[in-house]
């Protein structure tokens, strides 16, 4: 059964302007007058624009103030650290960056270097009581070993960055700025000794050549140690040597994986004798 639509009549009437405006009349006597549909008033649009502008201004100001206070805090922190280091070591120091800040407390961790030796990066912690703890003397000590190892490799036309870390159960002689690495080894007999070697990939960077150089190092340092070797591409080696170690102290086994590692292995040397070993941390 077909249903019929209600009849629709189109009539004309004069609006307020005197112009004929079409109206639609349905059988339900409902009228829809087109000129009665009003657009959003301009005043409302202006309000929306003003509110949006205010919100944008507030957000921008908050970001600017946040940056200002962060910068101001960092300057203040750096001044505290360098002042404490100078009082302790009677030297001038610079702060590379700060990290590990505890909100509401004054304890601050940082990477620093002495003004007269920018290649010596060490870690310092500013304590709440105004004192500072650091590994400056140990960094000086291990740097001597790093330089000696690098020299032995360079004699064989092999570029290397060495990261030494020696540890004694008890220091028979105290560590100071003047302590020599050979005196430290001969007197304190460190037992837990690790040397991480980052070596530039080349013809000379094969396992046999590296083992011979490590034996040669032993003749000078006389220290038993576990050598962890990382062979990396030449381009990445230059980046590591000239950029990364300029702002990071010590060795980071996670970070090195970002530097095109071609090969890695571990060699132990004890009383002048070497042997390749499986190293869990090297292979996992």
RAVENDA-V562048 format. One record per residue. N is the residue number from 1. RES is the residue in one letter. D_CENTER is the distance of its C-alpha to the mean C-alpha in whole Angstrom. Layout:
<<N/RES/D_CENTER> <N/RES/D_CENTER>>
This chain:
<<1/X/79> <2/X/77> <3/X/76> <4/X/77> <5/X/74> <6/X/75> <7/X/77> <8/X/75> <9/X/77> <10/X/75> <11/X/77> <12/X/77> <13/X/77> <14/X/76> <15/X/73> <16/X/73> <17/X/72> <18/X/75> <19/X/74> <20/X/75> <21/X/72> <22/X/72> <23/X/72> <24/X/72> <25/X/74> <26/X/74> <27/X/76> <28/X/75> <29/X/75> <30/X/72> <31/X/71> <32/X/67> <33/X/68> <34/X/65> <35/X/65> <36/X/64> <37/X/61> <38/X/59> <39/X/55> <40/X/52> <41/X/53> <42/X/52> <43/X/51> <44/X/49> <45/X/47> <46/X/46> <47/X/45> <48/X/42> <49/X/41> <50/X/41> <51/X/39> <52/X/37> <53/X/36> <54/X/36> <55/X/33> <56/X/31> <57/X/32> <58/X/31> <59/X/27> <60/X/27> <61/X/28> <62/X/25> <63/X/22> <64/X/23> <65/X/24> <66/X/21> <67/X/19> <68/X/21> <69/X/21> <70/X/17> <71/X/18> <72/X/21> <73/X/19> <74/X/16> <75/X/19> <76/X/21> <77/X/19> <78/X/18> <79/X/22> <80/X/22> <81/X/20> <82/X/21> <83/X/25> <84/X/25> <85/X/23> <86/X/26> <87/X/29> <88/X/28> <89/X/28> <90/X/30> <91/X/27> <92/X/25> <93/X/21> <94/X/18> <95/X/15> <96/X/12> <97/X/10> <98/X/11> <99/X/10> <100/X/12> <101/X/15> <102/X/18> <103/X/20> <104/X/23> <105/X/23> <106/X/22> <107/X/20> <108/X/16> <109/X/14> <110/X/12> <111/X/12> <112/X/15> <113/X/17> <114/X/21> <115/X/22> <116/X/25> <117/X/22> <118/X/19> <119/X/18> <120/X/18> <121/X/15> <122/X/15> <123/X/14> <124/X/17> <125/X/18> <126/X/20> <127/X/22> <128/X/25> <129/X/28> <130/X/26> <131/X/26> <132/X/23> <133/X/22> <134/X/20> <135/X/20> <136/X/21> <137/X/24> <138/X/23> <139/X/20> <140/X/23> <141/X/25> <142/X/23> <143/X/23> <144/X/26> <145/X/26> <146/X/24> <147/X/26> <148/X/29> <149/X/27> <150/X/26> <151/X/30> <152/X/31> <153/X/29> <154/X/30> <155/X/34> <156/X/34> <157/X/32> <158/X/29> <159/X/25> <160/X/23> <161/X/20> <162/X/21> <163/X/19> <164/X/22> <165/X/22> <166/X/25> <167/X/27> <168/X/30> <169/X/32> <170/X/33> <171/X/33> <172/X/37> <173/X/36> <174/X/33> <175/X/30> <176/X/30> <177/X/29> <178/X/32> <179/X/32> <180/X/32> <181/X/30> <182/X/34> <183/X/35> <184/X/33> <185/X/33> <186/X/37> <187/X/37> <188/X/35> <189/X/35> <190/X/31> <191/X/31> <192/X/28> <193/X/27> <194/X/24> <195/X/23> <196/X/20> <197/X/21> <198/X/19> <199/X/23> <200/X/23> <201/X/26> <202/X/29> <203/X/33> <204/X/32> <205/X/29> <206/X/32> <207/X/32> <208/X/35> <209/X/34> <210/X/31> <211/X/33> <212/X/35> <213/X/33> <214/X/32> <215/X/35> <216/X/36> <217/X/33> <218/X/34> <219/X/37> <220/X/36> <221/X/33> <222/X/36> <223/X/33> <224/X/33> <225/X/29> <226/X/27> <227/X/26> <228/X/23> <229/X/23> <230/X/21> <231/X/23> <232/X/21> <233/X/22> <234/X/23> <235/X/21> <236/X/18> <237/X/18> <238/X/19> <239/X/15> <240/X/14> <241/X/16> <242/X/16> <243/X/13> <244/X/10> <245/X/12> <246/X/13> <247/X/9> <248/X/9> <249/X/12> <250/X/14> <251/X/13> <252/X/11> <253/X/14> <254/X/12> <255/X/10> <256/X/13> <257/X/14> <258/X/13> <259/X/15> <260/X/18> <261/X/20> <262/X/23> <263/X/25> <264/X/24> <265/X/26> <266/X/27> <267/X/30> <268/X/31> <269/X/33> <270/X/36> <271/X/39> <272/X/38> <273/X/38> <274/X/36> <275/X/35> <276/X/33> <277/X/32> <278/X/30> <279/X/27> <280/X/25> <281/X/22> <282/X/22> <283/X/24> <284/X/22>>
